[in-house]
């Protein structure tokens, strides 16, 4: 009789070997260790900091280190108003991130320009970089950002990894 | 030592250069009639009268009036704790006046902002370049003839900028109106700002005609 909790995988029966597909394994590794590059530009950055602090811990989801170096990060969280002057720097930093990379546009300003429909504000960061998840809010609650991270994890887990070389060979 | 007394001292020193002090609600302002001699006045104000803090240096665009720009200097003294305001006019053809950044170092960035937003140059400024917009931006945004949405320009190496989609804005709540969508429509057409109709449903065709595109049905239509 089993007194301990039954896990989905029982090492006594199946042995210490798991058979899976590389896509699934790499997807699982990637989604559980998405290191963000916090492009904190304005007020949303404060909520990003709150999401990184202890109450709404973003490290639970694997975003343990907020790498300010783009070369060592996976996901860029654009948090705040992107002015045209800053857009040049955002684009350059996005280009410096190694593949695979994703982008979360946090807040109204990063998604669409927000309340700033003016001459100085880029109307949405998706005009210069491809965005995977948009978070609405001004600023969005830290829980909303964590929800976006979970959605992004779902996207990352399903990304085909090995299909790319086959397409290149065609 | 009140601000009015200090202003009168300043007027006594530069008799013809400065207008009479004007007091309004406790604030004293003086008009300097020749912008070229502004640094002289400022040096005297700082050294002799003790106005050692330039609180603000801003500009006003009197679009349609000549001279077009007015510079406003807010001075304050920590010793006597009095404020003083100095104004001077600059015409559009000249668009230039001497810098006061040698007198108060904070004027450095204020003057850069005035140059960026209005296009007024400061002679003798150590580093006069744009501070808020990017280098090479062709317009001066805070002039009254510049639209809020902006004009198209090139963003080097990154993108083009286009005027922002204002959709009939800027947006101010329309008084009255039966529901929130009528009071705060997403798209405004001033002629048909209807108060009694459902803004999204019945105006969709109007929006299509006015702006060339319309938004989708939205939640209210589904409730029907």
HADDOCK unambig.tbl for C-alpha pairs under 7 A between the chains (distance, minus, plus):
assign (segid A and resid 85 and name CA) (segid B and resid 133 and name CA) 6.13 0.50 0.50
assign (segid A and resid 85 and name CA) (segid B and resid 134 and name CA) 5.19 0.50 0.50
assign (segid A and resid 88 and name CA) (segid B and resid 158 and name CA) 5.97 0.50 0.50
assign (segid A and resid 117 and name CA) (segid B and resid 149 and name CA) 6.33 0.50 0.50
assign (segid A and resid 117 and name CA) (segid B and resid 164 and name CA) 5.34 0.50 0.50
assign (segid A and resid 117 and name CA) (segid B and resid 165 and name CA) 6.57 0.50 0.50
assign (segid A and resid 117 and name CA) (segid B and resid 166 and name CA) 6.24 0.50 0.50
assign (segid A and resid 118 and name CA) (segid B and resid 148 and name CA) 5.43 0.50 0.50
assign (segid A and resid 118 and name CA) (segid B and resid 149 and name CA) 4.52 0.50 0.50
assign (segid A and resid 118 and name CA) (segid B and resid 150 and name CA) 6.11 0.50 0.50
assign (segid A and resid 118 and name CA) (segid B and resid 164 and name CA) 5.69 0.50 0.50
assign (segid A and resid 119 and name CA) (segid B and resid 148 and name CA) 6.17 0.50 0.50
assign (segid A and resid 119 and name CA) (segid B and resid 149 and name CA) 5.09 0.50 0.50
assign (segid A and resid 119 and name CA) (segid B and resid 150 and name CA) 3.90 0.50 0.50
assign (segid A and resid 119 and name CA) (segid B and resid 151 and name CA) 6.97 0.50 0.50
assign (segid A and resid 119 and name CA) (segid B and resid 163 and name CA) 6.60 0.50 0.50
assign (segid A and resid 119 and name CA) (segid B and resid 164 and name CA) 6.60 0.50 0.50
assign (segid A and resid 123 and name CA) (segid B and resid 164 and name CA) 6.83 0.50 0.50
